Amino acid sequence: MFQKILLAADGSAHSLRATENTIHLVTKKETGFVTVVYVVDGSTSKADVLHNKDSHDIAEKRKEKLKDILSLLDNANIPHELKILHGEPGETIVEFANESEFDCLVIGSRGLNRLQSMVLGGVSHKVAKGAKCPVMIVK
């Protein structure tokens, strides 16, 4: 079905399910490619700086949040890369997706930030409205 997929992930259960669906969407596992994007917002960035001793520790803890997602892709033999971006998650994912040519964007219906999804309408909703490529929202 798709060769170049953008997977928006935050380590939540919904993003794990989104990863499982992404694996099924890749046309040929040898030639398909998944870009996993994790967006760090301002409050998370501040907390990371306050609770860690240096930038290397911060980077490692962010990767640790996504280890299960990356392991699923590894086990399925799907080539992938991890991009850690900074900004407001919905807008940043849309901007990144629209700057590149992805066949599909996959995102969980809810992430780790439940308050934001209730108050602001949700990251997945913003992504679905703004992305130019097809978007799959996984429950």
Secondary structure, 3 states (H helix, E strand, C coil): CECEEEEECCCCHHHHHHHHHHHHHECCCCCCEEEEEEEECHHHHHHHHHHCCCHHHHHHHHHHHCHHHHHHHHHCCCCEEEEEEECCHHHHHHHHHHHCCCCEEEEECCCCCHHHHHHCCCHHHHHHHHCCCCEEEEC
